């Protein structure tokens, strides 16, 4: 089961309890992948109930591998020049690096051995 962007939209009242029931039913029975731009400390706010958030995290983190990704937005980096500076600095959006040159490095010549 993949649940993407936890915390992106507000959780409706009672939604935290329903999500807990789902997680609890899958606990130690099936794999889950979750993504969120919110830290675990914010999950009480996300779900509107710190007790539900703690119970969720207890089950989710028991056998978890947590991968924390920080850095520039992959989706926005091509348009970083369109994002205002004060937003860019908060969102860690940086322009993309110049493209890598492809092909044979300068100064090398083709030989008969390359054709083999």
C-alpha positions as CSV (number, residue, x, y, z in Angstrom):
1,X,0.0,0.0,0.0
2,X,1.4,3.4,-1.0
3,X,0.1,6.6,0.7
4,X,1.5,9.7,-0.8
5,X,1.6,13.2,0.7
6,X,0.4,12.7,4.2
7,X,-0.3,16.1,5.7
8,X,-0.6,17.9,2.3
9,X,-4.3,18.3,2.8
10,X,-6.0,18.6,6.1
11,X,-7.4,15.4,7.6
12,X,-11.1,15.5,8.2
13,X,-12.4,15.0,11.7
14,X,-12.4,11.3,12.4
15,X,-10.0,10.7,9.4
16,X,-7.1,10.1,11.8
17,X,-9.0,7.3,13.5
18,X,-9.9,5.7,10.1
19,X,-6.3,5.9,9.0
20,X,-5.2,4.3,12.2
21,X,-7.6,1.4,11.7
22,X,-6.1,0.9,8.2
23,X,-2.5,1.0,9.5
24,X,-3.4,-1.3,12.4
25,X,-5.1,-3.8,10.1
26,X,-1.9,-4.0,8.0
27,X,0.5,-3.9,10.9
28,X,3.0,-6.8,10.5
29,X,0.9,-8.2,7.6
30,X,1.6,-6.0,4.6
31,X,4.2,-3.5,3.4
32,X,3.4,0.2,3.4
33,X,5.2,3.2,1.8
34,X,4.3,6.6,3.0
35,X,5.5,10.0,1.9
36,X,5.1,13.3,3.7
37,X,6.6,16.8,3.7
38,X,5.8,17.0,7.4
39,X,8.0,15.8,10.2
40,X,6.9,13.2,12.7
41,X,6.6,15.9,15.3
42,X,3.9,17.6,13.3
43,X,1.7,14.5,12.9
44,X,-0.4,15.3,15.9
45,X,-1.3,18.6,14.2
46,X,-1.8,16.8,10.8
47,X,-4.3,14.3,12.3
48,X,-5.8,16.6,14.8
49,X,-5.0,14.3,17.7
50,X,-1.6,13.7,19.2
51,X,-2.7,10.4,20.7
52,X,-3.8,9.0,17.3
53,X,-0.5,10.3,15.8
54,X,1.5,8.5,18.5
55,X,-0.3,5.2,18.0
56,X,0.1,5.5,14.2
57,X,3.8,6.3,14.5
58,X,4.3,3.4,17.0
59,X,3.1,0.9,14.4
60,X,4.5,2.6,11.3
61,X,8.0,3.0,12.7
62,X,8.3,-0.4,14.4
63,X,9.8,-2.2,11.4
64,X,10.3,0.9,9.2
65,X,13.2,2.1,7.1
66,X,12.9,5.9,7.2
67,X,14.4,7.8,4.2
68,X,14.7,11.5,4.8
69,X,15.2,13.5,1.7
70,X,16.3,17.2,1.9
71,X,17.2,19.6,-0.8
72,X,15.9,21.3,-3.8
73,X,12.5,20.6,-5.3
74,X,13.0,18.3,-8.2
75,X,9.8,19.5,-9.9
76,X,10.5,23.2,-9.5
77,X,14.2,23.4,-10.2
78,X,13.7,23.9,-14.0
79,X,11.6,27.0,-13.3
80,X,13.5,28.3,-10.3
81,X,14.0,31.7,-12.0
82,X,10.2,32.2,-12.0
83,X,9.9,31.6,-8.2
84,X,10.3,34.8,-6.1
85,X,13.6,34.9,-4.1
86,X,11.9,34.8,-0.6
87,X,9.9,31.7,-1.6
88,X,12.9,30.1,-3.3
89,X,15.1,30.3,-0.2
90,X,12.4,28.8,2.0
91,X,11.6,26.0,-0.4
92,X,15.3,25.2,-1.2
93,X,14.6,25.6,-4.9
94,X,17.8,26.0,-6.9
95,X,18.2,26.2,-10.7
96,X,19.4,23.0,-12.3
97,X,23.1,22.4,-12.9
98,X,24.3,22.9,-16.5
99,X,23.8,19.8,-18.6
100,X,26.8,17.4,-18.7
101,X,28.6,17.2,-22.1
102,X,28.2,13.9,-23.8
103,X,30.6,12.1,-26.1
104,X,34.3,11.7,-26.3
105,X,36.4,14.1,-24.1
106,X,38.2,16.8,-26.1
107,X,41.6,15.8,-27.3
108,X,41.0,12.1,-27.8
109,X,41.0,10.7,-31.3
110,X,39.3,7.6,-32.6
111,X,41.6,4.7,-33.2
112,X,41.1,1.3,-35.0
113,X,40.9,-0.3,-31.5
114,X,37.7,1.7,-30.8
115,X,36.0,0.2,-33.9
116,X,36.4,-3.4,-32.7
